[in-house]
Structures are given as C-alpha cells and as structure tokens.
Amino acid sequence: MYLDHAASTPLDPAVLAAMRPWLEGGFGNPSSQHALGRQAREAVEAAREQVAGALGVTPLEVLFTSGGTEADNQAVKGIAWTARAAGRGAHVVTTAIEHHAVLEAVEWLVAAQGFTATVVPPEPDGVVDPQRLLDAVRPDTVLVSVMAANNEIGTLQPLDVVGPALRARGVPLHTDAVQAFGRAELCLDDWGIGALALSAHKFNGPKGVGLLVLRRDLAVQPLLHGGGQDRGVRSGTFNTAGIVGCGVAAALAAVDLDTEPVRLGGLRDRLLDGLLAVDGVSLNGSRVRRLPHNAHVAVEGCDGEALLLALDRASVCASTGSACQSGAASFSHVLRAIGAPEDRAHLRFTCGRTTTDAEIARAVEVFSDAVTNLRAAGGGYL
Ligand code: PLP
C-alpha cells in the first residue's frame, strides 16, 4: 500500500506511452535545425503549451528545469540578484516551513551574498498569518517566497490574500507549488504570482524534470550559463522525453482537477478518522486548510522510525516527514516551527491516483495494530 504520494507518484501509463518514442527513436537535439531536431522541438513546444494551458499562463512563461529544487533556486536567487543589481534592495521574506530548496537558497543569499531575510513562523495550525507576512515587507524587500502547500503537514498557505497585497505594493511573489498542483486551486493571475515552481514526479510524471513559471514582466539572472535556451534563463539541451512526460502529466492533472481532489479528500478523511480513533493520536496542522491527500499525525508512546518500519513490514509505505528528511535523525524544521512535541512519532500518509478505499481500510488496521504492538514492547525507543 503506497501512501507516500507526497514523496513521489507512480508514472501514469499514458505519460510513459507519450515519452517512449522520445527515448527509443526521437533522439534529435531540439535545438538542431534538421528534421529530427525540428520534430523534437515540436514535441517540447507542445508540452510547453500543455503546461501553460493547465496553469492558465502563456507558453512563453513556462521554463523547463530539472525539477522543483532547480526551479525554486532559479526563482529565489535569480529574482533577488536582478533586483539588487537594479538597486531595488536586498531583503527577502519567506516562511519557516518552506522546503529546503527555498529555505537554503535564502540562507545562502544571506550568508554568502549580503542579503538580509525575514523568516516568518507559521501559526500553531501550520498556516502562516498573511498579515504577519505582509508586515515583514520593507521598502527594500525584493522578493517574498511562500509555498502554496506544505510538503510535510499539507497545510495550504494564504496566497489568495498575500499575493494581491504584494502586487499592489510592487513586490514579486514566488511560490513553491510542487505539492499543490493537481490537488488544490492555483490562480496565478488573481493571486498575482510572479514565479511558480513545479516538479513532474509529484503529479504522476517522470523524475528529473520540472518547471518554473516566470511571468513576462519578471526579469531573472540565470543560474546556468550556456546555450541560452528558454528565454536565456535555462541553458542546457532540452530533456525531450522528460518534458513531453511533464506536459502530458500536467494536462491529465488539470483535467482531473474538478473530481480528483474531492475523491482524495474522501479517502484522506476516512484515513484520518481511522488514525485519530486510536488512543493517543492527534492531527498535525489545520484540518480545514489542508491538501486533500495529506494525513499527518502525532503518536504518543512510539518512536517514529520504529513505527515506520513496523508499517513497512506490513507493506504500508508512509513517511516520517519529507522524503529528504527520512533517514536523517534530526527533527523536522516544519514540526519544530508549529511546536510539535519531539517525544512522539510523527507520520505522514499521502494518498494519490492509485489509492483505493480498501487500501485505506487496511492501512488503518495495520497502523492500529502496529501502535498497539509497539507500545506493548516499550514504544520502540532506542
Ligand atoms: N518543493 C517541495 C514542496 C517539495 O515537496 C519537493 C520535493 O519533495 C521539492 C520542492 C523538490 O522537488 P524535486 O524533487 O523535483 O527537486
């Protein structure tokens, strides 16, 4: 039972079918002028149109990257560098619950590039107060970076309030929407989003490909220098098969946007009700402002790694936090930011396109048994 769709999702068969010709035969470089190159280029541009259509932007505003990490780094560093070079200031605002791809990019701007930053903490429910974010903006603020939805506890952030207010003040907003796309509403125009990062493997596409939406009026210095592909911002030979897969996956996610979040929400609610019915189990993050596929719980009297392994032995794949955190002994920065107690197990279950009702029922049984057994054996603490 795979309940770790926030870490990665299975490749959709239709995505694989669309990618296959570009792995098997269509090897031409999309920048080449001959027929093989032109065919590959057409496929890349068709994918760009699919992504643009799914997000309600123009194809010119879609830049393909190697994934969410690169897209976040490009947006944060590129916007900050350009604004400082233009003399607009060197202050950045972000939140304490961002993915490391944003947090560490901001930390590097501060440590190595002479920027200052204000890192706004979330409220105890895992949602950042929009007024606190806006209060952190100063005359020399050149960028605000706020994720659309948190990858660990699944909380939805108030872009609908923050975005328009920032636009009125002329401050660019970047959002890491890696977890939100295909699961929650994203209104780039209405919310005044200047830059937005996505990763294809989070929406049933391939790994190693993602994209940055960069609105037309926003200039960025590139991270990579080279052949000048994609508006001169993202040099490097196009990853034809990956980009084609990303396009098809984005189109599929957009088609399902009316129905899939509702279906996922039903599964998630049954899962949460079952988990929370076990004694000493509580919810992390807001129940209302949360991604429809995410159930994140704290479990008293159990060690997190021990519980995760017990579930794994019973064929339930869950996570103790974000994928990058699993295996690392340190307590998650997101859980710390919301004041979650460190002496409990914290588990994330995330549903997806392949998840069924029967799997949810079985996962609840396995969880309940594992908690009972572990507690009986002393909690599994080392
Ligand atoms: N941002 C968020 C919110 C994520 O969840 C992830 C992946 O876990 C990333 C960024 C990084 O994306 P990628 O794996 O494509 O580099």
Residues whose N, C-alpha, C, O or C-beta is under 5 A from the ligand:
A	BS01	PLP	A6 A7 S66 G67 G68 T69 H99 A101 A149 N151 D176 V178 Q179 S199 G210
